[in-house]
């Protein structure tokens, strides 16, 4: 199967619009639980500062997430009214996105309610372009690796970003508390997509 046509191009950050929405199936790999958790997200506002989204896990409350204009996470609710903030924004993607690109950043994670301020060390690399099959359909995607070291854990993720969906559409995240910890692996895949197109 041929590589997607954008494999040599530099991709700009997508333009999101209010009411764009996505649904994902999330499951813990190697868990006895067979039914994945549904996670819904939708754009509620867009302005010059970025994007506000709401996210709901299963039947839980809708929680807010704030993104910068290039999809870095500036902050998110862990519970209604309980927020964590990132400075600079926590970025799994670095636009313009291109095969072979690498990036890294030191990020401050602040949770004011707990007087917590942690330093995160992040890095990413775009590994290649490929086609992937998901419950939501077939997508041309860029495959990436993203790593994040916190004071208490290490997260490594293999991610697939699909320009047509304007999101990371598949991921496998492995979280460990140390080298001897087998950790927890979580997989998510795009189930549904409702993205408004620009008027030509």
VEXDOMAR-493185 format. One record per residue (C-alpha): residue in three letters; z, y, x negated. Coordinates in steps of 0.02 Angstrom, whole numbers, plus 50000, padded with zeros to 5 digits. Each point is the difference from the previous one (the first is absolute). Layout:
<pts>
ALAZYX...
</pts>
This chain:
<pts>
UNK500005000050000UNK499535017149931UNK501295013049952UNK500225014450124UNK498785014249967UNK501395012449958UNK500644989749853UNK499395012949873UNK500395015550104UNK501535011349996UNK500725000150176UNK500835015650070UNK501564999350107UNK499594996250182UNK500125013050136UNK501264994150130UNK500125006750177UNK501334999950136UNK499964983850099UNK499264989749858UNK501004983850008UNK500184983249914UNK500944983950037UNK500524987549867UNK500694982349997UNK501414998649873UNK500774983749944UNK501174994049864UNK499104987249892UNK500954983549976UNK501085003850151UNK500304987550140UNK499575013650126UNK498224997250060UNK499755014850116UNK499515015949907UNK500795016650043UNK498835012950077UNK500095017249921UNK499125014650086UNK499645016949923UNK499125015350067UNK499605017849946UNK500905013150104UNK499595016049905UNK498905006249857UNK500105017049914UNK499735007949829UNK501604992049934UNK499484982350045UNK500224987050137UNK501444995250114UNK499994982150062UNK501144989150105UNK500314981849959UNK500794986450108UNK500524982749942UNK499974987750144UNK500915007350149UNK501035011949894UNK500055019050007UNK498535010649945UNK500435007249829UNK499165014749915UNK499084999949834UNK499315015449912UNK498504998849883UNK499225012849886UNK498125003850019UNK499544985549884UNK501114987150090UNK501515000649884UNK501644997350093UNK501075016049999UNK501344992750112UNK500394987150132UNK501344995550125UNK500984984249967UNK500845001950170UNK499875014150127UNK500605015749911UNK500364990949835UNK498685004849871UNK499524996449821UNK498955012849904UNK498864998149848UNK499585013149869UNK498614999849952UNK499274989950143UNK500064981049977UNK498174995149978UNK499344982250008UNK498255007449990UNK499365013849886UNK498465009350064UNK498625001349954UNK500124981149997UNK498844990549883UNK499884982749923UNK500885000249831UNK501105015150038UNK501834999149948UNK501455011450041UNK501885001449980UNK501375011750057UNK501875002449995UNK500635003250176UNK501705005950063UNK500604990850157UNK501345009850094UNK501014994450149UNK501075014950045UNK501144991050125UNK500594988449861UNK499995012749857UNK498764988749915UNK498705005449871UNK499054985849912UNK498625000849871UNK498484989250037UNK498704995549871UNK498324996450081UNK498304994349937UNK498354994850076UNK498294993549953UNK498394997450097UNK499384982749953UNK498364997850093UNK499045000350163UNK499764985350119UNK499774995050181UNK501514993650095UNK500194991450169UNK501465005550108UNK500514997850182UNK499305017750029UNK498314995549924UNK499054999649837UNK500275014649881UNK499335006149835UNK501565003649898UNK500655005249831UNK501294988149928UNK501475008149911UNK501634995949913UNK501505011350031UNK501684998549915UNK501645009050032UNK501604998149899UNK501615006150079UNK501764999749926UNK500334983950098UNK498334991250024UNK498194997949949UNK498575000050127UNK498264993649956UNK498635000950130UNK498214994350012UNK499155011650124UNK498295002050081UNK499445017450055UNK498565001050125UNK499155017050014UNK499364995850176UNK501804997650059UNK500695014549896UNK501484988949956UNK500624986049891UNK499494985650114UNK500784985249909UNK501424998049878UNK501134987549916UNK501625007749938UNK501224990849885UNK501755007649984UNK501234993549869UNK501715005949945UNK499784993049824UNK498964988449891UNK500964984650059UNK499885004750185UNK498604990850094UNK500005014850117UNK499175002450168UNK498135000450032UNK499345009150153UNK498194999950061UNK499215012150123UNK498275000350078UNK499105012050116UNK499944993750180UNK499275014950094UNK499205016549956UNK499685015550106UNK499335013749889UNK499125015450067UNK498395004349909UNK499465017349945UNK498725008650112UNK498345000449908
</pts>
